[in-house]
């Protein structure tokens, strides 16, 4: 369970680092006016930056969704562990109570037998 949560957090950190790098590319791209970006020819630096943004977003968004799904999986695993442990503890306490009751009933029967025996 902790490993799954760490994997999810690692994916979020990777997504953060990539997003920060992508923000730098977007800042350099949008420092130019929009008509200049639209008029960029094939092989120009502006077009390469636009393609880098689009290609990175193609895998960055699914990575973020996978990371949050991994986090939810870790939370669900933790909750299922809690439910399992509580049900086992409840069963163990119930067994202990039943054992205690049976021991008390057994002692009461022994004490009653002692009282019935004539001295």
ROLO-358958 format. One record per residue (C-alpha): residue in one letter; x, y, z. Coordinates in steps of 0.2 Angstrom, whole numbers, padded with zeros to 4 digits, always signed. Layout:
BEGIN
aXYZ;...
//
This chain:
BEGIN
x+0000+0000+0000;x+0013+0013+0004;x+0023+0008-0012;x+0008+0011-0022;x+0005+0028-0015;x+0024+0032-0017;x+0023+0027-0036;x+0008+0039-0038;x+0017+0053-0029;x+0032+0050-0040;x+0022+0051-0056;x+0015+0068-0049;x+0033+0074-0046;x+0038+0069-0064;x+0022+0077-0071;x+0026+0093-0061;x+0044+0094-0067;x+0038+0091-0085;x+0025+0104-0083;x+0037+0117-0077;x+0048+0114-0092;x+0033+0115-0103;x+0029+0132-0095;x+0046+0138-0100;x+0043+0133-0118;x+0025+0141-0118;x+0032+0157-0111;x+0045+0158-0124;x+0032+0154-0137;x+0019+0166-0132;x+0032+0180-0130;x+0029+0182-0149;x+0012+0189-0155;x-0001+0177-0161;x+0000+0182-0179;x+0018+0178-0179;x+0015+0161-0172;x+0002+0158-0185;x+0013+0163-0199;x+0027+0152-0194;x+0034+0142-0208;x+0039+0124-0208;x+0055+0120-0197;x+0054+0137-0188;x+0058+0138-0170;x+0040+0144-0166;x+0033+0129-0174;x+0044+0117-0165;x+0039+0125-0149;x+0020+0123-0153;x+0023+0104-0158;x+0033+0101-0142;x+0019+0108-0132;x+0006+0098-0141;x+0016+0082-0141;x+0020+0083-0122;x+0002+0086-0118;x-0003+0071-0127;x+0006+0060-0114;x+0006+0072-0099;x-0013+0073-0096;x-0015+0053-0096;x+0000+0052-0084;x-0009+0064-0072;x-0024+0054-0073;x-0015+0038-0070;x-0006+0046-0055;x-0022+0051-0047;x-0030+0034-0051;x-0015+0026-0042;x-0017+0037-0027;x-0036+0032-0026;x-0030+0014-0027;x-0018+0016-0013;x-0032+0025-0003;x-0044+0010-0007;x-0031-0002-0002;x-0029+0006+0015;x-0047+0007+0018;x-0050-0011+0014;x-0035-0015+0026;x-0044-0006+0040;x-0060-0015+0036;x-0052-0032+0036;x-0042-0028+0053;x-0058-0021+0061;x-0068-0037+0056;x-0054-0048+0063;x-0053-0038+0079;x-0072-0039+0081;x-0072-0058+0078;x-0057-0060+0090;x-0066-0050+0104;x-0082-0060+0101;x-0073-0076+0103;x-0065-0069+0119;x-0082-0064+0126;x-0089-0081+0122;x-0074-0090+0130;x-0076-0079+0145;x-0094-0083+0147;x-0092-0102+0144;x-0078-0102+0158;x-0089-0092+0170;x-0104-0104+0167;x-0092-0119+0169;x-0086-0112+0186;x-0103-0109+0191;x-0108-0127+0188;x-0093-0133+0198;x-0097-0121+0212;x-0115-0128+0212;x-0109-0146+0212;x-0099-0142+0228;x-0113-0134+0237;x-0124-0150+0233;x-0112-0162+0240;x-0116-0166+0258;x-0102-0163+0271;
//
